Amino acid sequence: MRLMSALPADTEHEDSLDPERILRLLPEGEQATFLAQYRRAIDAARDPAGWKGLRRFLRLWALRAIAVAQPGYYQARDAARTGTGGGMLLEDAIRQYHASR
């Protein structure tokens, strides 16, 4: 007898907070950091008070996995860190926003 899953076997229906999914989506260079931090978060979650911290950790890394998968993510991050990318000062953006209203 063959058992069938209730959900299709595609990533659209996967739990976004599944640590295996997050690890699979991360580039190789990010995986060791994720695993080290995940193990610390798991240790902290042994205490019921740490459960919320584990869920927050998984949400942040799930979002990070999506972000780093975007083409040009690392280049844009580096440009933002060094101030060599395009953009404008926050004060200028606010001034522009208010002027357009």
N, C-alpha and C positions, 0 to 999 in steps of 0.2 A: 504494500500500500504506500502510496506517495503522498506526503503532506504538502500542502500549498500554503504559501504565505498570504495573509490578507492584504498586504501592501506590495505594490510592484517593487522590483529590485533595482530601483533607480535612486539617484542621489537626491531627487526632489523630495522624497518622502523620508529621508534620513533625519534623525534627531540632530539638529545643528549643534547641540552641546555634547555630542558623543565624542569623547577624547580620541578614539580611533579615527573618526572622520576628520577631526581637526588636524591630527598628526599626518594623515594621508594628504590633506590639502596644502600643508605647509611645505615650502621649499626645504631641501635638505639642510641648508644652513641655519634654519630656524628650529629644526626638530629637537636638537639637543637642549636648547634653552627651554623650549616648551616642556620637555620631559622632566628636566630638573625642577622647574617651577611647579609642574603638575604634582610631582612627588611631595613637594613641601605643602602644597594645598591639600592633598589627600591626608597627609599627617595631621594637619590642622583641623580637618573635617572629622577626625575621630571623635572630637568633642562636638556635641550637637551645636554648640555656639559657632563652630567653624563651618557649618553647612552652607550658610549664606555666602561666606567667602569663597568656597569652592565653586558655587554656581556663578558668582560674579567673575571669578577667574576664567571659567569656561566660556562665559559670554564674551569677555574681552578677547580671548584667544580665537574664538569663532569669528569675530569681526576682523581680527588681525589676519586670519587665514584668507579671508575674502579680499582684504586690502592688498596684501602682498602678492596676490595672484593677478592683480591688475597690471597690464603692461606699463612700464615706466615708473612703477611705484618707488623703487629704490633711488632712481635718478631724481624724481621729484622730492623725495624725502631729503636727499643729500643737498639739493639746491635750496630747499627751505632752511636746512640747518646752517648752511654757509651764507645764506642771503644772496646767492647768485642767481636765483630764479626770478621770474617775473612777479608781478604782484604789486601791492601798495601797502602803505602804512594803514593801520586800523583807523586812525583818526581821519585819514583821507577817504577811506571807504565809508565811514559814518557820515562825513560831510557830503559825499556824493549821494548817499542814500537819502539823506534829508532834503537835499536840493531837488531830487527827482519826485518828491512827494507833493 
